[in-house]
Amino acid sequence: MNIAIQIADFLNVIIFQNSWFFMNYWSIVHFITGVLVVLFFPMLSINKFFKKLYSLLLIFALWELVEFVNWAVLKNSLFRPEIITDIIWDILLGIIGGLLMIFIISLLKKRN
């Protein structure tokens, strides 16, 4: 089996799920990606709060669309169908990771 598929299968393991919350190992990846997006695109830490929020929302919503297209249209075996709760939490955790990094950056700037 391809190593990328093995990794994707591992990341799809559900950690916790109920009617309003969903978390698998991909959720952790989305959170870390939110942090990295802010580090690699520092302009996100400069704009007004709602511009930051909308920018992060757009980035993660578009990523979920890319995942869907890869699974449904391109039949890429690295991607699996997701329930709406999973999609919503992927977006939220990415935004939370990004906002956390923005908060940390603003604290560090205030210290200097």
C-alpha positions as CSV (number, residue, x, y, z in Angstrom):
1,M,0.0,0.0,0.0
2,N,1.2,3.5,-0.8
3,I,2.6,5.4,2.2
4,A,0.5,8.5,1.5
5,I,-2.7,6.4,1.6
6,Q,-1.5,4.8,4.9
7,I,-1.0,8.2,6.4
8,A,-4.4,9.4,5.1
9,D,-6.0,6.3,6.6
10,F,-4.4,7.0,9.9
11,L,-5.4,10.7,9.9
12,N,-9.0,9.6,9.2
13,V,-9.2,7.7,12.5
14,I,-12.0,9.2,14.6
15,I,-10.9,10.5,18.0
16,F,-14.3,11.7,19.2
17,Q,-17.7,12.1,17.6
18,N,-21.2,13.0,18.7
19,S,-24.1,14.9,17.1
20,W,-22.5,18.3,17.2
21,F,-18.7,17.6,17.5
22,F,-16.3,15.7,15.3
23,M,-12.6,15.2,15.7
24,N,-10.2,12.9,13.9
25,Y,-6.4,13.3,13.4
26,W,-7.1,15.5,10.4
27,S,-8.6,18.0,12.9
28,I,-5.2,18.4,14.5
29,V,-3.7,19.0,11.1
30,H,-6.3,21.7,10.3
31,F,-5.5,23.4,13.6
32,I,-1.7,23.4,13.0
33,T,-2.4,24.6,9.4
34,G,-4.2,27.6,10.8
35,V,-1.1,28.4,12.8
36,L,1.2,28.0,9.8
37,V,-1.1,30.0,7.5
38,V,-0.6,33.0,9.8
39,L,3.1,32.5,10.1
40,F,3.6,32.2,6.3
41,F,1.2,35.1,5.5
42,P,2.0,37.7,8.1
43,M,-0.4,40.2,6.5
44,L,-3.1,38.2,8.3
45,S,-1.8,39.4,11.6
46,I,-1.9,43.1,10.6
47,N,-5.5,43.6,9.3
48,K,-8.5,44.3,11.4
49,F,-10.0,41.4,13.3
50,F,-12.9,40.7,11.0
51,K,-10.7,40.9,7.9
52,K,-8.5,38.3,9.6
53,L,-11.5,36.1,10.5
54,Y,-12.9,36.4,7.0
55,S,-9.5,35.6,5.4
56,L,-9.1,32.5,7.5
57,L,-12.7,31.4,6.8
58,L,-12.1,31.8,3.1
59,I,-8.9,29.9,3.2
60,F,-10.3,26.9,5.1
61,A,-13.7,26.9,3.3
62,L,-11.8,26.8,0.0
63,W,-9.6,24.0,1.3
64,E,-12.7,21.9,2.2
65,L,-13.9,22.5,-1.4
66,V,-10.6,21.3,-2.7
67,E,-10.9,18.1,-0.6
68,F,-14.4,17.5,-1.9
69,V,-13.4,18.0,-5.5
70,N,-10.4,15.6,-5.0
71,W,-12.7,13.0,-3.6
72,A,-15.9,13.4,-5.6
73,V,-14.7,14.6,-9.0
74,L,-11.1,13.4,-9.3
75,K,-11.6,10.2,-7.3
76,N,-8.3,10.8,-5.4
77,S,-8.0,7.9,-2.9
78,L,-6.3,10.2,-0.4
79,F,-9.6,11.9,0.3
80,R,-12.7,10.4,1.9
81,P,-16.3,11.6,2.1
82,E,-16.9,13.8,5.1
83,I,-20.0,14.5,7.1
84,I,-21.0,18.1,7.5
85,T,-20.0,18.1,11.2
86,D,-16.5,17.1,10.2
87,I,-16.3,19.9,7.5
88,I,-17.6,22.5,10.0
89,W,-15.1,21.5,12.7
90,D,-12.2,21.4,10.1
91,I,-12.9,25.0,9.2
92,L,-13.4,26.1,12.8
93,L,-10.2,24.4,14.1
94,G,-8.2,26.0,11.2
95,I,-9.6,29.4,12.1
96,I,-9.0,28.8,15.9
97,G,-5.4,27.9,15.1
98,G,-4.9,31.0,13.0
99,L,-6.5,33.3,15.6
100,L,-4.4,31.8,18.3
101,M,-1.3,32.5,16.4
102,I,-2.5,36.1,15.6
103,F,-3.1,36.5,19.4
104,I,0.4,35.2,20.2
105,I,2.0,37.5,17.6
106,S,0.1,40.5,19.0
107,L,1.3,39.7,22.5
108,L,4.9,39.3,21.4
109,K,4.7,42.7,19.5
110,K,3.4,44.4,22.7
111,R,6.3,43.0,24.7
112,N,8.8,44.6,22.3
